[in-house]
Amino acid sequence: MHCLFRTVFRTPNCKRTRYNRGRYRLTLPFLLVCLLFFLCPTFATAASFSERPCAWYLGREGETPELLARRFQLPVIDLMEANGLHERNGNLKGQVLCIPATEAGRTIAVAPEKQGPSGLQPDGSVRRFAYEALETSTLEQVSDLLLTEAATRHIPPALLRALAWQESGWQQQLIAEDGGIGVMQLMPETVDELNSREGKKRDPYKVRDNIQLGALYVHYLWERYHGDLRKVISAYNQGPGTLEKHGVRNNQYVHTVLALMKRFSA
């Protein structure tokens, strides 16, 4: 073995002594490990991050590491290293991403001190893109509300928490390009229908109302599909009409939420 080492690395004076044999038996594995780390510089970093628990997130069109790092309030290099990313402004659409849980669990906003403008029109319908009406929140506040509403609506807490995390990362101060509002990314027309059915005027721009509406919608889907998790999750994302016409077309979304459920159940 030590002479093979000499052949590959051109070392001089290969002598068959007990000392040389022992030295090269130790040296060759050491050099191979060094070579591996030299050729794969991200190996050690990726390994260290893989040991950290993650909250999983499905990237959307236009989202980049820079944007998500700001959203979840963590260093962009941490996010990139946790996911083996190399471009700070690369499009993350369709990628299942690890948000390091130690960072994702931090408070990202302060609790509201006073009631802001309403997100509802005088007739009770929901305004679109009413950024000034968005209420701030904390992750702790959102988590408590999700658990409370899951118990109230008799739906699995892990399901509600996983859907909420996948939709917004538990952030209330967020409006999607399609108009989805806040923590559970409720569409204005969905809220109008839910408010009409309940005879209430809940404001999705306010965190408590938003989560109550989201839990109500999940409860409605839970009963409609008799607790079939895949259908409930799929319908929340693509709508009951699309599900019943075309079946589950958003398998990646469903898979991600199911994975999040396992983590929130642990």
Secondary structure, 3 states (H helix, E strand, C coil): CHHHHHHHHCCCCCCCCHHHHHHHHHHHHHHHHHHHHHHCCCHHHHHHHHCCCEEEEECCCCCCHHHHHHHHCCCHHHHHHHHCCCCCCCCCCCCEEEEEHHHHCCCCCCCCCCCCCCCECCCCCECCCCHHHCCCCCHHHHHHHHHHHHHHHCCCHHHHHHHHHHHHCCCCCCECCCCCECCCCECHHHHHHHHHHHCCCCCCCCHHHHHHHHHHHHHHHHHHCCCCHHHHHHHHHHCHHHHHHHCCCCHHHHHHHHHHHHHHHC
